[in-house]
Amino acid sequence: MIEVHVINGDLSEPEIDAYIAYGREKYPDREICGVDIRLDGEFVDLKYYFRPRFQHVYRATDYLVKTLDVLNDAKRAEYRDKVMHPVY
Protein backbone atom coordinates (compact mmCIF):
# COMPACT_ATOMS: atom_id res chain seq x y z
CA MET A 1 0.00 0.00 0.00
CA ILE A 2 1.45 3.32 -1.06
CA GLU A 3 0.59 6.35 1.05
CA VAL A 4 -0.31 9.29 -1.21
CA HIS A 5 -0.60 12.95 -0.16
CA VAL A 6 -1.94 15.44 -2.69
CA ILE A 7 -1.10 19.01 -1.66
CA ASN A 8 -2.75 22.19 -3.02
CA GLY A 9 -5.46 20.51 -5.05
CA ASP A 10 -7.22 17.32 -6.05
CA LEU A 11 -6.28 14.58 -8.50
CA SER A 12 -8.23 11.70 -9.98
CA GLU A 13 -7.22 8.10 -9.27
CA PRO A 14 -5.86 7.58 -12.83
CA GLU A 15 -3.61 10.65 -12.41
CA ILE A 16 -2.31 9.41 -9.06
CA ASP A 17 -1.70 5.96 -10.54
CA ALA A 18 0.23 7.58 -13.41
CA TYR A 19 2.55 9.39 -10.95
CA ILE A 20 3.11 6.15 -9.04
CA ALA A 21 3.89 4.32 -12.31
CA TYR A 22 6.31 7.11 -13.23
CA GLY A 23 8.11 6.65 -9.90
CA ARG A 24 8.35 2.90 -10.41
CA GLU A 25 9.87 3.45 -13.87
CA LYS A 26 12.30 6.07 -12.59
CA TYR A 27 13.37 4.00 -9.56
CA PRO A 28 13.01 0.36 -10.68
CA ASP A 29 15.34 -0.98 -7.97
CA ARG A 30 13.55 0.76 -5.05
CA GLU A 31 10.23 -0.04 -3.38
CA ILE A 32 8.02 3.05 -3.08
CA CYS A 33 6.07 3.30 0.17
CA GLY A 34 4.76 6.86 -0.20
CA VAL A 35 4.54 9.87 -2.47
CA ASP A 36 3.82 13.56 -1.95
CA ILE A 37 2.26 15.24 -4.97
CA ARG A 38 2.41 19.03 -4.67
CA LEU A 39 0.38 20.94 -7.25
CA ASP A 40 1.62 24.44 -8.15
CA GLY A 41 -0.39 25.85 -11.01
CA GLU A 42 0.64 23.88 -14.07
CA PHE A 43 3.63 22.34 -12.32
CA VAL A 44 3.74 19.19 -10.21
CA ASP A 45 6.45 18.44 -7.65
CA LEU A 46 6.87 14.78 -6.71
CA LYS A 47 8.62 13.44 -3.63
CA TYR A 48 8.89 9.67 -3.30
CA TYR A 49 9.51 7.78 -0.06
CA PHE A 50 11.20 4.38 -0.18
CA ARG A 51 11.42 1.33 2.03
CA PRO A 52 14.87 0.78 3.50
CA ARG A 53 17.16 -1.26 1.26
CA PHE A 54 18.56 -3.43 4.03
CA GLN A 55 17.48 -5.22 7.14
CA HIS A 56 19.47 -5.40 10.33
CA VAL A 57 21.72 -8.45 10.27
CA TYR A 58 23.22 -9.87 13.44
CA ARG A 59 26.65 -11.39 13.42
CA ALA A 60 27.09 -13.93 16.16
CA THR A 61 30.28 -15.97 15.97
CA ASP A 62 30.50 -15.97 12.20
CA TYR A 63 26.80 -16.66 11.59
CA LEU A 64 24.81 -14.01 9.72
CA VAL A 65 21.15 -14.17 10.66
CA LYS A 66 18.17 -11.81 10.39
CA THR A 67 16.75 -12.73 13.79
CA LEU A 68 18.38 -14.18 16.87
CA ASP A 69 15.63 -16.72 17.49
CA VAL A 70 17.18 -19.10 14.94
CA LEU A 71 20.25 -19.51 17.16
CA ASN A 72 20.53 -22.09 19.91
CA ASP A 73 20.85 -21.07 23.58
CA ALA A 74 24.65 -21.15 23.58
CA LYS A 75 24.91 -18.83 20.57
CA ARG A 76 22.32 -16.48 22.05
CA ALA A 77 24.30 -16.30 25.29
CA GLU A 78 27.47 -15.68 23.31
CA TYR A 79 25.80 -12.81 21.47
CA ARG A 80 24.34 -11.37 24.70
CA ASP A 81 27.78 -11.41 26.38
CA LYS A 82 29.54 -9.89 23.38
CA VAL A 83 31.28 -6.56 24.00
CA MET A 84 29.92 -3.82 21.74
CA HIS A 85 32.43 -1.29 20.46
CA PRO A 86 31.41 2.28 19.62
CA VAL A 87 31.27 3.37 16.01
CA TYR A 88 32.98 6.66 15.30
PyRosetta script that sets phi, psi and omega in degrees:
from pyrosetta import init, pose_from_sequence

init()
pose = pose_from_sequence("MIEVHVINGDLSEPEIDAYIAYGREKYPDREICGVDIRLDGEFVDLKYYFRPRFQHVYRATDYLVKTLDVLNDAKRAEYRDKVMHPVY")
pose.set_psi(1, 125.6)
pose.set_omega(1, 179.8)
pose.set_phi(2, -100.1)
pose.set_psi(2, 127.2)
pose.set_omega(2, 178.5)
pose.set_phi(3, -83.9)
pose.set_psi(3, 124.0)
pose.set_omega(3, -175.5)
pose.set_phi(4, -118.3)
pose.set_psi(4, 130.3)
pose.set_omega(4, 174.2)
pose.set_phi(5, -120.5)
pose.set_psi(5, 119.7)
pose.set_omega(5, 175.6)
pose.set_phi(6, -101.4)
pose.set_psi(6, 123.3)
pose.set_omega(6, -174.9)
pose.set_phi(7, -114.0)
pose.set_psi(7, 134.1)
pose.set_omega(7, 177.4)
pose.set_phi(8, 71.3)
pose.set_psi(8, 33.4)
pose.set_omega(8, 177.0)
pose.set_phi(9, 159.4)
pose.set_psi(9, -169.1)
pose.set_omega(9, 179.5)
pose.set_phi(10, -128.3)
pose.set_psi(10, 147.7)
pose.set_omega(10, 176.7)
pose.set_phi(11, -131.8)
pose.set_psi(11, 151.8)
pose.set_omega(11, 175.5)
pose.set_phi(12, -79.8)
pose.set_psi(12, 162.0)
pose.set_omega(12, 178.8)
pose.set_phi(13, -58.4)
pose.set_psi(13, -43.2)
pose.set_omega(13, 178.0)
pose.set_phi(14, -60.9)
pose.set_psi(14, -35.2)
pose.set_omega(14, 177.9)
pose.set_phi(15, -67.7)
pose.set_psi(15, -43.0)
pose.set_omega(15, 178.1)
pose.set_phi(16, -62.4)
pose.set_psi(16, -44.6)
pose.set_omega(16, 178.4)
pose.set_phi(17, -60.2)
pose.set_psi(17, -36.2)
pose.set_omega(17, 179.0)
pose.set_phi(18, -65.9)
pose.set_psi(18, -40.0)
pose.set_omega(18, 178.7)
pose.set_phi(19, -69.0)
pose.set_psi(19, -34.9)
pose.set_omega(19, 175.7)
pose.set_phi(20, -67.2)
pose.set_psi(20, -42.8)
pose.set_omega(20, 177.9)
pose.set_phi(21, -62.4)
pose.set_psi(21, -39.0)
pose.set_omega(21, 177.4)
pose.set_phi(22, -61.0)
pose.set_psi(22, -43.7)
pose.set_omega(22, 178.7)
pose.set_phi(23, -63.5)
pose.set_psi(23, -38.6)
pose.set_omega(23, 178.7)
pose.set_phi(24, -67.4)
pose.set_psi(24, -34.8)
pose.set_omega(24, 176.5)
pose.set_phi(25, -70.9)
pose.set_psi(25, -40.2)
pose.set_omega(25, -177.6)
pose.set_phi(26, -71.8)
pose.set_psi(26, -34.3)
pose.set_omega(26, -178.9)
pose.set_phi(27, -123.8)
pose.set_psi(27, 70.3)
pose.set_omega(27, -174.3)
pose.set_phi(28, -67.8)
pose.set_psi(28, -22.9)
pose.set_omega(28, -177.5)
pose.set_phi(29, -95.3)
pose.set_psi(29, 6.0)
pose.set_omega(29, -179.0)
pose.set_phi(30, -119.2)
pose.set_psi(30, 149.8)
pose.set_omega(30, 176.9)
pose.set_phi(31, -100.6)
pose.set_psi(31, 118.0)
pose.set_omega(31, -177.7)
pose.set_phi(32, -80.3)
pose.set_psi(32, 129.4)
pose.set_omega(32, 176.7)
pose.set_phi(33, -113.4)
pose.set_psi(33, -10.7)
pose.set_omega(33, 178.9)
pose.set_phi(34, -166.0)
pose.set_psi(34, 159.9)
pose.set_omega(34, 178.0)
pose.set_phi(35, -149.4)
pose.set_psi(35, 135.6)
pose.set_omega(35, 171.0)
pose.set_phi(36, -103.4)
pose.set_psi(36, 126.4)
pose.set_omega(36, 178.8)
pose.set_phi(37, -114.6)
pose.set_psi(37, 108.3)
pose.set_omega(37, -178.8)
pose.set_phi(38, -104.2)
pose.set_psi(38, 119.5)
pose.set_omega(38, 179.8)
pose.set_phi(39, -93.3)
pose.set_psi(39, 131.0)
pose.set_omega(39, 179.9)
pose.set_phi(40, -137.9)
pose.set_psi(40, 84.5)
pose.set_omega(40, -177.5)
pose.set_phi(41, 67.5)
pose.set_psi(41, -118.8)
pose.set_omega(41, 178.9)
pose.set_phi(42, -93.4)
pose.set_psi(42, 0.1)
pose.set_omega(42, -178.3)
pose.set_phi(43, -102.7)
pose.set_psi(43, 152.0)
pose.set_omega(43, 177.7)
pose.set_phi(44, -130.4)
pose.set_psi(44, 126.0)
pose.set_omega(44, 174.5)
pose.set_phi(45, -103.7)
pose.set_psi(45, 130.3)
pose.set_omega(45, -178.8)
pose.set_phi(46, -115.0)
pose.set_psi(46, 134.0)
pose.set_omega(46, 172.9)
pose.set_phi(47, -129.0)
pose.set_psi(47, 118.9)
pose.set_omega(47, -178.2)
pose.set_phi(48, -99.9)
pose.set_psi(48, 144.6)
pose.set_omega(48, 175.2)
pose.set_phi(49, -115.8)
pose.set_psi(49, 137.3)
pose.set_omega(49, -173.3)
pose.set_phi(50, -118.9)
pose.set_psi(50, 153.0)
pose.set_omega(50, 171.9)
pose.set_phi(51, -72.2)
pose.set_psi(51, 149.5)
pose.set_omega(51, 178.1)
pose.set_phi(52, -59.1)
pose.set_psi(52, 146.2)
pose.set_omega(52, -177.7)
pose.set_phi(53, -79.7)
pose.set_psi(53, -17.1)
pose.set_omega(53, -175.7)
pose.set_phi(54, -133.1)
pose.set_psi(54, 160.1)
pose.set_omega(54, 172.6)
pose.set_phi(55, -111.2)
pose.set_psi(55, 157.7)
pose.set_omega(55, 177.3)
pose.set_phi(56, -67.0)
pose.set_psi(56, 131.9)
pose.set_omega(56, 178.3)
pose.set_phi(57, -119.3)
pose.set_psi(57, 131.4)
pose.set_omega(57, 179.0)
pose.set_phi(58, -94.8)
pose.set_psi(58, 138.6)
pose.set_omega(58, 174.8)
pose.set_phi(59, -113.5)
pose.set_psi(59, 113.3)
pose.set_omega(59, 179.3)
pose.set_phi(60, -125.4)
pose.set_psi(60, 106.7)
pose.set_omega(60, 179.2)
pose.set_phi(61, 46.9)
pose.set_psi(61, 58.0)
pose.set_omega(61, 173.9)
pose.set_phi(62, 69.1)
pose.set_psi(62, 17.0)
pose.set_omega(62, 171.8)
pose.set_phi(63, -110.2)
pose.set_psi(63, 129.0)
pose.set_omega(63, 175.4)
pose.set_phi(64, -101.9)
pose.set_psi(64, 117.5)
pose.set_omega(64, -177.4)
pose.set_phi(65, -134.7)
pose.set_psi(65, 153.9)
pose.set_omega(65, 177.7)
pose.set_phi(66, -82.7)
pose.set_psi(66, -31.9)
pose.set_omega(66, 177.9)
pose.set_phi(67, -134.1)
pose.set_psi(67, 151.5)
pose.set_omega(67, -177.3)
pose.set_phi(68, -80.1)
pose.set_psi(68, -12.7)
pose.set_omega(68, -177.0)
pose.set_phi(69, -71.9)
pose.set_psi(69, -7.1)
pose.set_omega(69, 175.8)
pose.set_phi(70, -85.7)
pose.set_psi(70, -8.7)
pose.set_omega(70, -179.9)
pose.set_phi(71, -88.2)
pose.set_psi(71, 153.2)
pose.set_omega(71, 175.9)
pose.set_phi(72, -78.3)
pose.set_psi(72, 174.5)
pose.set_omega(72, -174.7)
pose.set_phi(73, -60.0)
pose.set_psi(73, -37.9)
pose.set_omega(73, -178.7)
pose.set_phi(74, -66.4)
pose.set_psi(74, -43.0)
pose.set_omega(74, 179.1)
pose.set_phi(75, -68.0)
pose.set_psi(75, -37.3)
pose.set_omega(75, 176.3)
pose.set_phi(76, -63.1)
pose.set_psi(76, -42.4)
pose.set_omega(76, 178.2)
pose.set_phi(77, -64.7)
pose.set_psi(77, -38.7)
pose.set_omega(77, 178.2)
pose.set_phi(78, -63.3)
pose.set_psi(78, -41.2)
pose.set_omega(78, 178.4)
pose.set_phi(79, -68.2)
pose.set_psi(79, -41.0)
pose.set_omega(79, -179.9)
pose.set_phi(80, -63.1)
pose.set_psi(80, -36.2)
pose.set_omega(80, -177.7)
pose.set_phi(81, -87.0)
pose.set_psi(81, -2.4)
pose.set_omega(81, -177.9)
pose.set_phi(82, -66.5)
pose.set_psi(82, 141.4)
pose.set_omega(82, 179.0)
pose.set_phi(83, -86.0)
pose.set_psi(83, 123.0)
pose.set_omega(83, 178.5)
pose.set_phi(84, -87.9)
pose.set_psi(84, 133.3)
pose.set_omega(84, 178.6)
pose.set_phi(85, -103.9)
pose.set_psi(85, 141.4)
pose.set_omega(85, -179.1)
pose.set_phi(86, -68.2)
pose.set_psi(86, 151.2)
pose.set_omega(86, 176.3)
pose.set_phi(87, -103.8)
pose.set_psi(87, 127.4)
pose.set_omega(87, -178.6)
pose.set_phi(88, -104.6)
pose.dump_pdb("model.pdb")
